Amino acid sequence: MEKTKGEVLEEKLFDNKKFGFEIVTEEETKNIMDFCEGYIDFLNNVKTEREAAKEVEQILIRNGFKEISSIDKLAAGDKIYYVNRKKAVFAAVVGSLAVTEGFNLIGAHIDSPRLDLKPNPLYEDSGMAFLKTHYYGGIKKYQWVNIPLSIHGVIAKANGDVIEVNIGEDEKDPVFTINDLLPHLSRRLEDRKADNAIEAEELNVLVGSIPFNDEKVNEKIKLNILKLLNEKYGITESDLASAELELVPALKARSLGFDSSMISAYGQDDRVCAYTSLEALLNVSNPSRTAVCILADKEEVGSMGNTGMCSRNFENFVFEILEKMGVNTPGMLEKVFCNSKMLSADVTGAYEPNFPSVFEKNNESYIGKGISVIKYTGSASKGGASDANAEYVGFIRGLFENNNISYQISEMGKIGVGGGGTIAYILADKGIDVIDCGVPVLAMHSPYEVTSKFDVYTAYKAYEAFYNN
């Protein structure tokens, strides 16, 4: 049947974007599923920022990247990387154009919300041993009780030895948990609001109950735990003061749904963008503009510290690139930044139909519709936002449309309901054109986040197109 005039006009003028799995071919669907198998494996290998940095370095080395300090001179096509204190990674493929043309940057982060151990964590109470924690990043504390937890991280001894710890991921390992109160006795506590249904000081991790057999010892269970730790790691209680031990969900990343169209996993904020931007960089061989992948730490707590984006370490990395290309004249670093383009590759909250009251449906991201482009984040009056200019938004739209990349332009929730931020403003302060561009996530910041495989693969293709532009 011939279309009516209104139908033709609607098709021409309306922005009616379809869900991705409606428009992909059978072959494209296979490519999506195959790509996401690699992503799932990555998630299961990297539960912390240290593990992610270590894994990323190995991937880069296997793909011909060299540590920047090992190279005296750089030329077009060279592949380099730098690891910052084992918690953040910068990688680049040198372009053929003059550096004054600027770089193409994609910046993601590899830290995720979690529970850190306090400096003096171990104590005994009522026939049980516990570890006290301090939560990291924006979490709903009640989501972290009654689930299996694993312990990851390092213990740095006073003599300089550093011991790696990973307990709870192997099926033969014990796991740990935080106990909630049984419903039979929790009536009075049910009057608490959701944000303090579990108080921060109640996030104490159960780690043992067998006492050391000596009647003259007061804290027998604590002593037995320390004995086990000493036998396995050669540590004493004082060594825990210089440890970085993190409690994360002992849950495997898995395909979700009867159709396996989605992924459930801890840490997809923001390792989904980290993995896809890294994989995209691996496909870059001879770019015109230097392509740079930033995998930062500390984003979940404001990007502070010497492994966060607020530090000068990234500037030093670019400075060294210019130095080894023989073009590091006064003011060149600033000129490079002012002519650079960047995607702040961070996730956004996807529309959740179970909770429609906090969303404004016309301006939300939906899982399965492709990568989300967000002109500004921040809160209420765009407070704290890096607001990309119209010309740059138009440039990104053109890039994606010319490369058949499914994308959606959105905000995150109703005005004044909440807010969030990324590393975008930090790079914008250097004069770089920046826009947020990442994967929509359901149950973001929870122990088990959800993404669409279509969106994951689309992010990979979008980042590849950006690097090669």
C-alpha positions in Angstrom: 0.0 0.0 0.0 1.3 3.5 -0.9 2.3 5.6 2.0 0.2 8.7 2.8 1.6 12.1 2.6 1.7 12.3 6.4 3.5 9.0 6.7 6.1 10.1 4.2 6.6 13.4 6.0 6.7 11.6 9.4 9.4 9.2 8.1 11.4 12.2 6.8 11.1 14.5 9.8 10.7 12.4 13.0 13.6 11.0 14.9 12.2 7.5 15.3 15.2 5.4 16.2 14.6 1.6 16.3 15.9 -0.9 18.8 19.1 -2.4 17.5 18.2 -6.0 17.3 15.3 -5.0 15.1 17.6 -3.8 12.4 20.7 -6.1 12.5 21.3 -9.0 10.2 21.9 -12.5 11.3 25.6 -12.1 10.5 25.8 -8.9 12.5 24.0 -10.6 15.4 26.7 -13.3 15.4 29.4 -10.6 15.4 27.8 -8.9 18.4 27.5 -12.2 20.4 31.1 -13.2 19.6 32.5 -9.8 20.6 30.6 -9.9 23.9 32.1 -13.3 24.8 35.5 -11.6 24.9 34.0 -8.8 27.0 32.5 -11.2 29.5 35.8 -13.0 29.9 37.5 -9.6 30.5 35.0 -8.7 33.2 35.6 -12.1 35.0 39.3 -11.4 35.0 39.3 -7.8 36.3 37.3 -7.0 39.4 39.5 -4.1 40.5 41.3 -1.2 38.9 44.7 -2.9 39.6 43.6 -6.1 37.9 42.2 -4.1 35.0 45.5 -2.2 34.6 47.5 -5.4 34.7 45.3 -7.1 32.2 45.2 -4.1 29.8 49.0 -3.9 29.9 49.3 -7.6 28.8 46.7 -7.0 26.0 48.7 -4.0 24.8 52.0 -5.9 24.8 50.5 -8.8 22.9 49.3 -6.3 20.3 52.7 -4.7 19.7 52.5 -1.7 22.1 55.7 -0.7 23.9 56.2 1.1 27.2 56.9 4.7 26.3 60.1 5.0 28.4 61.6 2.2 26.3 61.5 4.3 23.1 63.9 7.1 22.3 62.1 8.5 19.3 58.5 8.3 18.1 57.2 8.2 14.5 53.9 7.8 12.8 52.4 4.4 13.4 54.3 3.7 16.7 52.2 2.2 19.5 53.0 3.2 23.1 51.6 3.0 26.6 52.2 4.1 30.1 50.9 2.5 33.4 50.4 4.9 36.2 51.1 3.3 39.6 49.4 0.0 38.5 46.0 1.7 38.6 45.6 3.7 35.3 46.7 3.2 31.8 47.3 5.6 28.8 47.9 4.1 25.3 48.4 5.8 22.0 49.0 5.2 18.3 51.0 8.0 16.8 49.3 9.7 13.8 50.8 11.0 10.6 49.5 14.6 10.8 51.3 17.3 12.6 50.6 17.3 16.4 49.2 20.8 16.0 46.2 19.2 14.4 45.4 17.7 17.8 44.7 14.2 19.1 41.6 12.0 19.1 41.1 11.0 22.7 38.7 8.5 24.3 38.7 8.5 28.1 37.1 5.8 30.3 37.7 4.7 33.9 38.5 1.3 35.4 37.6 1.8 39.0 34.1 0.8 40.2 32.0 1.2 43.4 33.1 -1.3 46.1 33.9 -1.8 49.7 37.4 -1.1 50.9 38.8 -2.5 54.2 39.5 0.0 56.9 43.2 0.4 58.1 42.4 -1.7 61.2 39.7 -4.0 60.0 39.8 -7.2 61.9 37.8 -7.8 65.1 36.0 -10.5 67.0 32.5 -10.3 68.4 30.1 -13.0 69.8 31.9 -16.0 68.4 32.6 -14.5 65.0 35.4 -12.6 63.2 34.6 -9.6 61.0 36.3 -7.1 58.8 35.3 -3.5 58.9 34.8 -1.7 55.6 34.6 1.8 54.1 32.5 2.0 51.0 34.0 3.5 47.8 31.8 5.4 45.3 28.1 5.9 45.2 26.4 2.7 46.3 23.1 1.7 47.8 24.4 0.1 50.9 21.6 -2.4 51.4 22.4 -4.0 48.0 25.7 -5.2 49.4 24.3 -7.5 52.2 23.6 -11.2 51.9 25.5 -11.6 48.7 28.8 -13.6 48.2 31.9 -11.3 48.3 35.5 -11.9 47.3 38.6 -10.1 48.5 41.0 -8.6 45.9 44.0 -6.4 46.2 47.5 -6.1 47.7 49.2 -6.1 51.0 52.4 -3.9 51.1 54.7 -4.9 53.9 57.1 -2.5 55.7 60.1 -4.3 54.1 58.9 -3.5 50.6 57.3 -6.8 49.7 53.9 -6.6 48.0 51.6 -9.5 48.2 48.7 -10.0 45.8 45.4 -11.3 47.3 42.5 -12.8 45.4 40.1 -15.0 47.5 36.6 -15.9 46.5 36.6 -16.1 42.7 37.8 -19.7 42.3 35.0 -22.3 42.9 37.2 -23.9 45.6 37.7 -20.7 47.5 35.6 -19.6 50.5 33.5 -16.5 50.0 32.5 -13.8 52.5 29.3 -11.9 53.2 27.6 -9.1 55.2 24.7 -10.3 57.3 21.3 -8.5 57.2 18.8 -8.8 60.1 16.1 -11.5 59.7 12.7 -10.2 58.9 11.2 -11.7 62.1 13.2 -9.1 64.2 13.6 -6.2 61.8 10.2 -4.4 62.2 11.6 -1.4 64.1 14.4 -1.1 61.5 12.0 -1.1 58.6 11.1 2.5 59.4 14.6 3.5 58.2 14.8 5.2 54.8 16.3 3.3 52.0 19.6 5.3 52.1 20.2 4.1 55.7 18.4 0.8 55.7 21.9 -0.5 56.2 24.3 2.0 57.9 27.8 2.4 56.7 29.2 1.1 60.0 27.0 -2.0 59.6 28.9 -3.1 56.5 31.0 -5.6 58.4 32.1 -8.7 56.6 31.9 -12.1 58.2 35.2 -14.0 57.8 35.4 -16.8 60.4 34.2 -18.5 63.5 36.7 -21.2 64.6 38.7 -20.3 67.7 42.4 -20.9 68.3 42.7 -23.6 70.9 44.3 -21.7 73.8 42.3 -20.7 76.9 44.7 -18.0 77.8 44.0 -16.1 74.6 41.2 -13.5 74.8 40.3 -13.1 71.1 40.6 -16.7 69.9 38.8 -16.4 66.6 40.7 -13.3 65.6 43.9 -15.0 66.4 43.0 -18.0 64.3 42.2 -15.8 61.3 45.6 -14.0 61.7 47.3 -17.4 62.0 45.7 -18.5 58.7 46.7 -15.2 57.0 50.2 -15.5 58.4 50.6 -19.1 57.1 49.3 -18.1 53.6 50.8 -14.6 53.2 53.4 -14.2 55.9 51.6 -11.1 57.3 50.7 -9.9 60.8 47.8 -7.6 61.8 50.0 -4.5 61.4 50.5 -5.3 57.7 46.8 -4.7 57.1 47.4 -1.0 57.8 49.3 -0.7 54.5 47.0 -3.0 52.5 44.6 -2.1 49.7 42.0 -4.8 49.9 38.7 -4.5 48.2 35.4 -6.4 48.7 33.6 -7.0 45.4 30.8 -9.3 44.4 31.9 -12.9 43.9 29.5 -13.2 41.0 30.4 -14.2 37.4 29.6 -12.1 34.4 26.9 -13.9 32.5 24.6 -13.6 29.5 21.1 -12.5 30.6 17.7 -13.4 29.3 16.2 -16.3 27.4 17.7 -14.8 24.2 21.1 -14.0 25.8 20.7 -10.5 24.5 22.1 -8.8 27.6 25.0 -9.0 30.1 24.8 -9.1 33.9 28.0 -8.3 35.7 29.7 -6.3 38.4 31.8 -3.4 37.4 30.3 -2.6 33.9 30.5 1.0 35.1 32.9 1.8 33.5 34.7 -1.3 32.3 32.3 -1.7 29.4 33.6 1.6 27.9 37.2 0.7 29.0 37.1 -2.6 27.1 35.4 -1.3 24.0 37.6 1.8 23.7 40.7 -0.4 24.2 39.6 -3.0 21.6 38.9 -0.2 19.2 42.4 1.2 19.7 43.9 -2.2 18.9 42.4 -1.9 15.4 44.0 1.5 14.7 47.2 1.1 12.6 48.0 4.3 10.7 45.8 7.1 11.9 45.9 10.6 10.6 45.5 12.1 14.1 47.2 10.5 17.1 44.7 8.2 18.8 44.8 8.0 22.6 43.0 5.7 25.0 42.7 6.9 28.6 41.8 4.3 31.3 41.7 6.3 34.5 41.3 5.5 38.2 39.4 7.3 41.0 36.5 8.5 38.8 33.9 7.2 41.2 35.3 9.4 44.0 35.9 12.6 42.1 39.0 11.7 40.0 41.3 13.1 42.7 44.7 11.6 43.6 47.7 10.9 41.5 46.0 8.1 39.5 42.8 10.1 38.8 42.3 12.5 35.9 42.8 15.6 38.1 46.5 14.7 38.4 49.2 15.9 35.9 50.1 12.3 34.9 48.2 12.5 31.6 49.7 15.8 30.7 53.1 14.2 31.4 52.3 11.3 29.0 51.4 13.7 26.2 54.4 15.9 27.0 56.6 12.8 26.6 55.0 12.0 23.3 55.8 15.5 22.0 59.3 15.3 23.4 60.1 12.0 21.7 58.6 13.3 18.4 61.0 16.2 18.6 58.2 18.8 18.5 58.0 19.9 22.2 58.3 23.6 21.8 57.0 26.1 24.4 53.2 26.2 24.3 52.9 23.0 22.2 51.2 21.0 24.9 48.4 23.6 25.3 48.1 23.9 21.5 47.7 20.2 21.1 45.0 20.1 23.8 43.1 23.0 22.3 42.9 21.3 18.9 42.0 17.9 20.3 38.7 16.1 20.3 37.5 13.7 22.9 34.8 11.2 23.9 34.3 10.9 27.6 33.5 7.2 27.5 31.4 6.7 30.6 28.1 4.8 31.1 24.8 6.4 31.7 21.7 5.3 33.5 19.2 3.5 31.2 15.4 4.1 31.4 13.9 1.6 33.9 10.2 1.0 33.3 9.8 -0.3 36.9 10.6 3.2 38.2 9.1 5.6 35.6 8.6 8.5 38.0 12.2 9.6 38.0 12.6 9.6 34.2 11.5 11.9 31.5 10.9 9.4 28.6 11.6 11.7 25.7 15.2 12.4 26.9 16.4 9.1 28.3 18.7 6.4 27.1 17.3 3.0 26.4 19.2 -0.3 26.4 19.3 -1.8 23.0 19.2 1.5 21.0 22.9 2.0 20.7 25.5 4.3 22.3 24.3 7.3 24.3 25.6 10.8 23.5 25.1 13.2 26.4 25.7 16.9 25.8 25.9 17.7 29.5 25.8 15.8 32.8 25.9 17.6 36.2 22.8 18.2 38.3 19.8 20.5 38.3 21.0 23.7 36.6 23.7 21.7 34.8 25.9 22.2 37.9 29.3 20.7 37.4 28.6 19.9 33.8 30.9 20.0 30.8 28.3 21.3 28.2 29.5 20.4 24.7 28.9 23.1 22.1 26.4 22.6 19.3 29.1 22.4 16.6 30.8 19.5 18.4 27.5 17.6 18.9 26.8 18.1 15.2 30.3 16.7 14.4 29.7 13.6 16.5 26.3 13.1 14.9 27.7 13.3 11.4 30.5 10.9 12.3 28.2 8.3 13.6 25.6 8.7 10.9 28.3 8.4 8.2 29.5 5.2 9.8 26.0 3.7 10.4 26.5 3.8 14.2 23.2 3.5 16.1 23.2 6.3 18.7 20.8 8.2 21.0 21.1 11.6 22.5 19.8 11.9 26.1 20.0 13.2 29.6 19.8 11.1 32.8 16.6 11.4 34.7 14.3 14.3 35.5 15.8 17.7 36.3 16.7 18.0 40.0 16.0 14.3 40.8 19.6 13.4 40.8 22.8 13.9 38.8 26.1 12.6 38.0 29.4 13.4 36.4 32.3 12.0 34.4 35.9 13.0 33.6 34.6 15.3 30.8 35.0 18.6 32.6 38.6 17.9 33.6 39.7 17.5 29.9 37.4 20.4 28.8 39.4 22.6 31.3 42.5 21.9 29.1 40.7 23.3 26.1 39.6 20.0 24.5 36.3 19.5 22.8 34.6 16.9 24.9 31.3 15.1 24.9 30.0 12.2 27.1 29.5 9.1 25.0 28.9 5.7 26.6 26.8 2.6 27.1 23.4 2.7 28.9 23.3 0.6 32.0 20.4 -0.8 34.1 21.0 -1.0 37.9 24.1 1.2 37.6 26.4 1.1 40.7 24.7 -2.1 41.9 26.6 -5.4 42.5 25.1 -6.7 39.3 24.6 -4.2 36.5 22.9 -4.9 33.1 23.9 -3.9 29.6 22.6 -4.8 26.1 25.0 -6.7 23.9 23.9 -4.5 21.0 25.0 -1.4 22.9 28.3 -2.9 23.9 29.2 -3.8 20.3 27.9 -0.4 19.0 30.2 1.4 21.5 33.2 -0.6 20.1 32.3 0.4 16.5 31.6 4.1 17.5 35.0 4.4 19.3 36.7 2.8 16.3 35.2 5.3 14.0 36.2 8.2 16.2 39.8 7.0 16.5 40.1 6.7 12.8 38.4 10.0 11.9 
